[in-house]
Amino acid sequence: MNRKSFANIVLVMAAVILAGTVGYFAFAQKSEPIVQQPAPTPTQSQSIVQPTTKTDIELAKEALTSYFSLLNGKQYSEAIEYHGSGYKVLQDWNPNIAISDHVALIKNGCEVNGLQCLKIKSVINQQQVSSGEFKFTVQFANSDGTLFERGPCCGLTEEQMPTTTSLEYVVKKVNNNFLVTTGPVYIP
């Protein structure tokens, strides 16, 4: 290949490259610029939900604390959703109330009959006894926030029934519901 042919090839290639570059810039000016849009922020109805799986013992603890919080707040109709100790004793104490009137029985238990419907101050121990039974040791708070103490009752001495601040409660899982099967502290 002679010099003249080589020079012509270089000129043709340069023209092709130049034509391509001009064509690219001409096209780029006519098209919309590419702008990266920020990700849309979810609205409340579209909120991003991170799946969380609570263990049964966590759900049982929540049921226990909710139950006593609702009792303490006199929200008896909500509290009966967690009540699992039956209504027979409450009905015996309140024979004028039908056993089917759970709200009235619980209300009387807390407000008339001596059940101490206090908020839980702390859960100091928790144990899963079986796949559907959980045991908790709790401490309650008096209405002024001080620690509740249960002393001797019913004619017993301190030696026979020592004062305690820690009480055991059982929660059972029944058909995926967590029910508190130990009633509130009774002080006649």
Secondary structure, 3 states (H helix, E strand, C coil): CCHHHHHHHHHHHHHHHHHHHHHHHHHHHHCCCCCCCCCCCCCHHHCCCCCCCCCHHHHHHHHHHHHHHHHHCCCHHHHCCCECCCCHHHHHHCCCCCCCCHHHHHHHHHHCCCEECCEEEEEEEEEEEECCEEEEEEEEECCCCCECCECCCCCCCCCCCCCECCEEEEEEEECCEEEECCCCEECC
